[in-house]
């Protein structure tokens, strides 16, 4: 059986009860939520400016609270997995006093958001956070926390107020950083991504925060991570299901390996002379190898003056030597990383097209190719994820399955016929040696303000 996801109403009610219990029975005045996500295809492409195809989930983080008159910024988490203390009073950031990461770890996402918030200064506030996104499962619990908290902060001072009108004192002093919220959703996602970089120490791409902000009910989003434009892809066929299987394993390597992969991609792009791997093609990558393999003998003869017919072979020696140099730098690991990213960007576009055309067999086939590439070329899968994919693929009615997100544990995503759901879950339970949990992925709306009355 798929896990039951607590309803949004239930989460808001839980958060409200906790808020009242902690703050003298006062009712919170503001509430906001933001979803976790699952990526259908296009992993490790976002920080290479490629394409991704995620959907926002009905698993959400909810923040309820109220503005307060003082300088306090009190936040309480209801998460049992968060490190202690569960209640923090973070100082409000202001010019000259930026907010730094510290302990407890869970509060770093919030410190980061307060630091990168685009409409400072903030008034004091009290807030409670609850979430149905499983922590550390690769479903973007951190992005949903960042975006939900940002959306909550936007409600503390909702009216746009121009800087000059607000400045109360001597106008000779440099004005404090009064800015107003222009409501730009992409800029909001970027601020949340920055929070993750500077305060959680994870150099993530933009996918998680962007889909948490922009998610659309009934749709996945084909996001161009270069232009940050997104195209909704309808997922409304009632005969189909996307099933999330949580392996419930998380390897500690995940974040250091993530940063390492990012560096390897940057290295590959620079060797290929491209601004990013988005600009590279299979031909560019293979082109570094082929002239050497195909023409090595002929070219060396030329350089040794041994042309059999005494005629100079037609070669561009500058290109030849730069190719030799690139090849020497492009070690096997870097080559394979680049090969995954270049292939995955093409697969993502092809997969989105297949889905739009109703070619679900084709979509499923591309999902499996993506998994194999993440496993063999990018090396971010693990035995648990490989076993889950194999177990799903054994079942009649399953179109495709792959690991999703950063890897090294976390979840798989499987596309199947709706009537195959029970036998798929059963087969995975029988074949997987761990304890999986299942969610039906329901494409949902992005971050939003909730009405408490
Ligand atoms: C993590 C990151 C994303 C993305 C995925 C892999 O979820 O936060 O930015 O890079 O891994 O696709």
Boltz pocket constraint, residues with backbone or C-beta under 6 A from the ligand:
constraints:
  - pocket:
      binder: B
      contacts: [[A, 39], [A, 42], [A, 43], [A, 44], [A, 45], [A, 46], [A, 47], [A, 138], [A, 204], [A, 205], [A, 206], [A, 207], [A, 208], [A, 405], [A, 406], [A, 407]]
      max_distance: 6.0
